[in-house]
Amino acid sequence: MSRKSTIMSENLKEEIAKELGVFDQVKQDGGWENVSSKTCGSMVKKAIEIANRKV
């Protein structure tokens, strides 16, 4: 059985993608599947920065 596990909420992913300027590309492509590894890494880095601000 395959379980889809999500660490970041969709809202957080969208917020970060908008901040990085890639959200329009995600919408145009119809999802997160075509987001580059580099962009994913940038999103994770940004998510960590946000989490550290809240601590």
N, C-alpha and C positions, 0 to 999 in steps of 0.2 A: 504494500500500500504506500502510496505517495502522500506525504503531508506537506502542505504549503505553509511554511513558517515565515512570519514577517516580523522583523525587529523594529523597523521604522513604520509609523503609521502613514497612510496615504497622504494625509494633510501635511505632515512634516516633510515627506518626500517632495510634494508639490511646492511647498514654501521654499525649500532649499533649491530646487530646480529653477524656480523663478529668480531667486537671488543670484544664481550662477548663470542665468540667461539661457538655459537649455529647456525650459518647460514647453515652449512653443514647438520645439523639435519632438519632444515626447508626445505631445498632442497630435502633431502631424503624422508621426509614425504609428500612432494608435496604441502606445504602451511603452513599458520600460525595457522591453526585450532588446531594442537596438541601441541602448545607451552604451557608450564606450566604457571600457574599464577605467580609463583615466577620469572620466566624468564621475563614475561610480565612486572612485577613490576620493575625488574632491567632495562629493556629497557626504561620504562617511566622515571625512575630516571636518566638514562644516557641522555635521550632527554632533560630533564630539565637542566642538567648540561651544555649541549651544547648550549641551548637557553640562559642561563645566561652568558655564555662566549661571546656571540654575542652582548649583551646589552651594 
